[in-house]
Amino acid sequence: MGRGLFRRIAQFRYLGYALLALGFAAADEFEGRGYAIWLLVLGIAWPACLHACAKLSAGNGNGLRVLQAFENLAGSLCAALFQFPVVQFMALLVSLVSGNIAQGGLKRMPEALLAAGVGWLVGDWGRVMLGMDPYFEATGLSDLIGYTHLLLFTSLISAAGYERSVQMHRARSQLAQESTRLRAFSGRVAKYVDPGLAQRLLEHTEQHLPHRRVWISACFVDLVEFTRMTSRFPAEAVCETLNLFLGRVSALAKSQGGRMDKFLGDGVLITFGDLADLAGRECAGRCPTRNEIATALLCFAGRLPSLMDEINRDLDQRALPIELQVRMGGASGYCTVGDFGEGERLDYTVIGPAINLASRLEALAPAGTLLMDEATHKLADHKMHRSHWDTRPVKGFSEALSLWLVS
């Protein structure tokens, strides 16, 4: 239980020992007046000694535990030496056990009873060896004091148990509220992260996802002349249109095994193959091949025109006089994938020549087409019609590149 509860029961210890001493003072004793005086002295001095020792061992849980065990042993030893009456012995035992429960819970009860039993055996043996024969005869008053003692400490234990249950109930309620709040927060944050990446983050407990050099296919998708269209329509219509486009394209990319890496205004960067080897193995126990990665890009590009027709029909039904058209750039190659950034802000992304090339090709592509590099063209097994578009230099690349068009 808590420290506050333990301190409260420790304070009741003074009263407990005082009641015990009063019980003996109220008993009729024969041939034992000197013993009774010693018991009165111990009943007053013992709690003060314990309190001082507890302060000296403050913050040391093991020290308090040893102190408690010694108190159990010494208390029952005295009870055996001086032959406590039954009521007074039970009052002492309840006081000792309540202190153990307050400090360490019910699991300390066997430990307390064991120490008390050992103390009683040692005390009884010592009484025989020393030839001590004290005799205290209980009176009505001493029994009344003993029963009051028992009632007080059993009530205290019950109150402690009730307080413990209230604290646990309050803690469970707070935990449930915090869990609900965190679930709502994580659900909201998950919408800012690609679903495939979110799953990998759940599977990996590392603080950072490792940097890897992997073969990927990248696709930039951009809305044709959307910036100019935004100046002719209200902000609400622009936002609704863009949200519809980004949501549908993101869903299509996910269905084809792609990852939505970034929203770039009215465009998106989609990568294929950069999550396959991060956790587990895809595709029946193996990573996808380069051909499968490039084919996934072409499958995505092949389904995008029909998706754009659906989006335009939805816009027409919503009375938004906007017709969207896209152009795409695709490229394949080795890139570096992982977490970039430091401190409180990280971004899982891809950097490399294939990303730069896909961006350049998207800017060159005619409306409604995919312009891709030769590596993607040769690797992809998709049966879409492709034609050689041009061999030309591209900004940022030293050699002329052979480019292929899917329309």
C-alpha positions in Angstrom: 0.0 0.0 0.0 1.0 3.6 -0.2 3.5 5.4 2.0 0.8 7.6 3.5 -1.2 4.6 4.7 1.9 3.0 6.2 2.8 6.2 8.1 -0.8 6.3 9.4 -0.6 2.7 10.7 2.9 3.4 12.1 1.3 6.3 14.1 -1.4 3.9 15.4 1.5 1.6 16.6 2.0 4.1 19.5 -1.6 3.7 20.6 -1.4 -0.1 20.1 1.5 -0.5 22.4 0.0 1.9 24.9 -3.2 -0.1 25.0 -1.2 -3.3 25.4 0.7 -1.7 28.4 -2.6 -0.6 29.9 -4.0 -4.0 29.5 -1.2 -5.4 31.6 -1.5 -2.6 34.2 -5.2 -3.6 34.6 -4.4 -7.3 35.0 -4.1 -9.0 38.4 -0.5 -10.3 38.6 1.0 -12.8 40.9 4.7 -13.0 41.5 5.3 -10.7 38.6 5.0 -7.1 39.5 8.6 -6.5 38.3 7.7 -8.0 34.9 4.7 -5.8 34.6 6.9 -2.7 35.2 9.3 -3.8 32.5 6.3 -4.4 30.1 5.0 -0.9 30.7 8.5 0.6 30.0 8.8 -1.5 26.8 5.3 -0.5 25.7 6.3 3.2 25.9 9.9 2.9 24.6 9.5 0.4 21.8 7.4 2.5 19.4 9.8 5.4 19.8 12.7 3.2 18.9 10.9 1.8 15.9 10.0 5.3 14.7 13.6 6.5 15.0 14.8 3.4 13.1 12.2 4.0 10.4 13.4 7.5 9.9 17.0 6.4 9.6 16.1 3.9 6.9 13.7 6.2 5.1 13.5 5.3 1.4 15.1 1.9 2.0 12.4 -0.7 1.4 14.6 -3.6 2.5 15.5 -1.8 5.7 11.9 -1.3 6.7 11.2 -4.9 5.8 14.0 -6.1 8.1 12.8 -3.8 10.8 9.3 -5.1 10.5 10.5 -8.8 10.7 12.6 -7.9 13.8 9.5 -6.4 15.5 7.5 -9.5 14.8 10.2 -11.7 16.2 10.9 -9.6 19.3 7.2 -9.0 20.0 6.2 -12.6 20.0 9.4 -13.5 22.0 8.4 -11.1 24.7 4.9 -12.6 24.7 6.3 -16.1 25.3 8.8 -14.9 27.9 6.2 -13.1 30.0 3.3 -15.5 29.2 0.9 -12.9 27.8 -2.8 -13.7 28.4 -4.7 -14.9 25.3 -6.5 -11.6 24.6 -3.3 -9.5 25.0 -1.3 -11.9 22.8 -4.0 -11.7 20.1 -4.0 -7.9 20.3 -0.2 -7.9 19.9 -0.3 -10.3 17.0 -3.0 -8.2 15.2 -0.9 -5.1 15.7 2.2 -6.7 14.2 0.4 -8.3 11.2 -1.4 -5.0 10.4 2.0 -3.2 10.2 3.2 -5.8 7.7 0.1 -5.6 5.6 0.3 -1.8 5.5 3.9 -2.0 4.4 3.8 -4.8 1.8 0.3 -6.0 1.3 -1.2 -9.5 2.1 1.9 -11.2 0.7 3.7 -10.1 3.8 1.3 -11.9 6.1 3.0 -15.4 5.9 6.3 -13.7 6.5 4.9 -11.9 9.6 3.3 -15.1 11.0 6.5 -17.0 10.4 8.6 -14.5 12.3 6.0 -14.4 15.1 6.1 -18.2 15.4 9.9 -18.3 15.5 9.9 -15.6 18.2 7.3 -17.5 20.3 9.3 -20.7 20.1 12.6 -18.9 21.0 10.9 -17.0 23.8 9.3 -20.1 25.3 12.6 -21.9 25.2 14.3 -18.9 26.8 11.7 -18.8 29.6 12.3 -22.4 30.4 16.1 -22.0 30.3 15.9 -18.9 32.5 13.5 -20.4 34.9 11.0 -17.5 34.5 7.5 -18.1 35.7 5.4 -14.9 35.3 1.7 -15.2 35.8 -0.8 -12.6 34.8 -4.5 -13.1 35.4 -6.8 -11.2 33.1 -9.5 -9.1 34.6 -12.6 -7.7 33.0 -10.9 -4.3 32.5 -7.8 -5.8 30.9 -10.0 -7.9 28.6 -12.0 -4.9 27.7 -8.8 -3.0 26.8 -7.6 -6.0 24.8 -10.8 -6.3 22.9 -10.8 -2.6 22.2 -7.2 -3.0 20.9 -8.4 -5.9 18.6 -11.4 -3.9 17.3 -9.2 -0.9 16.6 -6.6 -2.6 14.5 -9.0 -4.9 12.7 -11.0 -1.8 11.8 -7.8 -0.1 10.7 -7.0 -3.1 8.4 -10.5 -3.0 7.0 -10.2 0.8 6.3 -6.8 0.2 4.7 -8.3 -2.4 2.4 -11.2 -0.2 1.5 -8.9 2.7 0.8 -6.8 0.4 -1.4 -9.8 -0.7 -3.4 -10.9 2.9 -3.9 -7.4 3.8 -5.1 -7.3 0.8 -7.5 -10.8 1.7 -8.8 -9.7 5.3 -9.4 -6.5 4.2 -11.0 -8.4 1.8 -13.3 -10.8 4.6 -14.3 -7.9 6.9 -15.0 -6.2 4.2 -17.0 -9.3 3.5 -19.0 -9.7 7.3 -19.8 -6.1 7.6 -20.8 -6.3 4.5 -22.9 -9.4 5.9 -24.7 -7.7 9.2 -25.2 -4.5 7.6 -26.6 -6.5 5.3 -28.9 -8.3 8.4 -30.3 -5.0 10.3 -30.6 -3.2 7.3 -32.3 -6.1 6.9 -34.7 -5.9 10.5 -35.6 -2.1 10.5 -36.0 -2.3 7.3 -38.1 -4.1 9.2 -40.7 -1.0 11.4 -41.2 1.1 8.2 -41.9 0.8 5.7 -44.7 -1.1 2.6 -43.5 1.8 0.3 -44.5 4.3 2.4 -42.6 2.0 2.5 -39.6 1.9 -1.3 -39.5 5.7 -1.5 -39.7 6.0 1.0 -36.8 3.8 -1.2 -34.7 5.9 -4.2 -35.5 9.2 -2.5 -34.8 10.1 -1.4 -31.3 13.3 0.4 -32.2 13.4 4.2 -31.8 14.4 4.6 -35.4 13.6 2.6 -38.5 16.9 1.5 -40.0 18.4 3.1 -43.1 18.5 0.6 -46.0 19.6 0.7 -49.5 16.9 -1.0 -51.6 15.6 -1.2 -55.1 12.4 0.8 -55.5 10.1 2.2 -58.2 8.9 5.7 -57.6 5.9 7.4 -59.2 5.1 11.2 -59.1 1.5 12.0 -59.8 0.4 15.6 -60.4 -2.8 17.3 -61.3 -2.5 19.2 -64.6 -3.0 23.0 -64.2 -4.7 22.6 -60.9 -3.0 25.7 -59.4 -4.5 27.8 -62.1 -8.0 26.3 -61.5 -7.8 27.1 -57.8 -8.0 30.8 -58.6 -11.4 30.4 -60.2 -13.2 28.5 -57.5 -13.9 29.0 -53.8 -11.5 27.6 -51.2 -14.2 25.1 -50.0 -14.6 23.7 -53.5 -10.8 23.4 -54.0 -10.3 21.7 -50.7 -13.2 19.2 -51.3 -11.8 18.4 -54.8 -8.2 17.9 -53.5 -9.3 15.8 -50.6 -11.3 13.5 -52.9 -8.4 13.2 -55.3 -5.8 12.5 -52.6 -8.0 10.0 -50.7 -8.9 7.9 -53.9 -5.3 7.9 -55.2 -4.0 6.9 -51.8 -6.4 4.0 -51.6 -5.4 2.8 -55.1 -1.7 3.0 -54.3 -2.3 0.9 -51.2 -4.2 -1.7 -53.1 -1.3 -2.1 -55.6 1.3 -2.4 -52.8 2.5 1.1 -53.0 3.2 3.6 -50.2 2.1 7.2 -50.2 5.3 8.8 -49.3 4.3 12.5 -49.5 1.5 14.8 -50.4 3.0 17.6 -52.4 0.3 20.2 -52.7 -1.8 18.9 -55.7 0.6 16.0 -56.3 1.8 12.8 -54.6 4.9 10.7 -54.4 4.2 7.0 -54.4 6.9 4.4 -53.8 6.9 0.6 -54.5 9.2 -1.9 -52.7 10.6 0.3 -49.9 8.7 -1.5 -47.1 8.9 -5.2 -48.3 12.0 -6.1 -46.4 11.5 -4.0 -43.2 9.4 -6.5 -41.2 8.7 -10.0 -42.2 8.6 -11.1 -45.8 6.0 -10.4 -48.4 4.7 -12.5 -51.3 4.7 -16.0 -49.7 7.9 -15.8 -47.8 10.1 -13.7 -50.1 10.7 -10.1 -51.0 9.2 -8.9 -54.3 11.6 -8.9 -57.3 12.5 -5.9 -59.3 10.2 -7.0 -62.0 7.3 -7.3 -59.5 8.0 -3.8 -58.1 8.1 -2.2 -61.5 5.0 -4.1 -62.6 3.2 -2.8 -59.5 3.9 0.8 -60.6 2.5 0.1 -64.1 -0.6 -1.6 -62.6 -1.1 1.5 -60.5 -0.7 3.8 -63.6 -2.9 1.6 -65.7 -5.8 1.9 -63.2 -5.4 5.6 -62.5 -7.2 6.8 -65.7 -10.4 4.9 -64.8 -10.1 6.2 -61.2 -9.9 9.8 -62.6 -13.1 9.2 -64.5 -14.8 8.1 -61.3 -13.5 11.2 -59.5 -14.7 13.5 -62.2 -18.2 11.9 -62.1 -18.3 12.4 -58.4 -17.3 16.0 -58.8 -20.1 16.5 -61.3 -22.6 14.9 -59.0 -21.5 17.3 -56.2 -22.0 20.2 -58.6 -18.3 21.1 -58.7 -17.5 22.2 -62.3 -14.0 20.9 -62.2 -12.5 18.2 -64.4 -9.2 16.7 -63.2 -6.4 15.3 -65.3 -3.1 13.9 -64.2 0.4 13.3 -65.5 2.9 10.9 -64.1 6.6 10.3 -63.9 8.1 6.9 -63.0 11.7 5.7 -62.4 13.4 2.7 -60.8 16.8 2.3 -59.0 18.6 1.9 -55.7 17.6 4.4 -53.1 18.2 5.0 -49.4 15.1 4.4 -47.2 14.6 5.1 -43.5 14.1 7.8 -40.8 15.5 11.2 -41.5 15.7 14.0 -38.9 16.7 14.3 -35.3 15.1 15.1 -32.0 11.3 15.4 -31.9 10.7 15.4 -35.6 11.3 12.4 -37.9 10.3 11.6 -41.5 10.4 8.2 -43.0 11.1 8.8 -46.6 13.2 7.8 -49.7 16.1 9.7 -51.2 18.1 8.8 -54.3 18.4 9.3 -58.1 15.2 7.4 -58.9 13.2 9.9 -56.8 14.8 12.9 -58.5 14.3 11.3 -62.0 10.6 10.5 -61.4 10.0 14.1 -60.4 11.8 15.4 -63.6 9.8 13.0 -65.8 6.5 14.0 -64.3 7.2 17.6 -65.3 8.0 16.5 -68.9 5.0 14.1 -69.3 2.1 15.0 -71.5 -1.3 15.2 -69.7 -2.9 11.9 -69.1 0.3 9.9 -69.6 3.1 8.1 -67.6 6.6 9.0 -68.7 9.1 6.5 -67.3 12.8 5.6 -67.6 14.2 2.6 -69.5 14.9 0.6 -66.3 11.2 0.6 -65.4 10.2 -0.1 -69.0 12.5 -3.2 -69.2 11.5 -4.6 -65.7 7.8 -4.2 -65.8 5.9 -7.3 -67.1 2.6 -5.4 -67.5 1.1 -5.7 -71.0 0.2 -2.0 -71.2 1.1 -0.4 -74.6 4.3 1.6 -74.4 6.1 3.6 -76.9 9.6 5.1 -77.1 9.1 8.8 -76.4 12.6 10.3 -76.7 16.2 10.0 -75.8 17.3 13.3 -74.3 19.2 14.8 -71.4 17.4 15.4 -68.2 18.3 18.1 -65.7 20.5 16.6 -63.0 21.7 13.7 -65.0 24.9 13.7 -67.1 23.9 11.3 -69.8 20.9 11.4 -72.2 18.2 9.0 -71.0 15.9 6.8 -73.1 12.3 7.6 -72.1 9.2 5.6 -72.6 5.6 6.7 -72.6 2.4 4.9 -71.5 -0.7 6.7 -72.7 
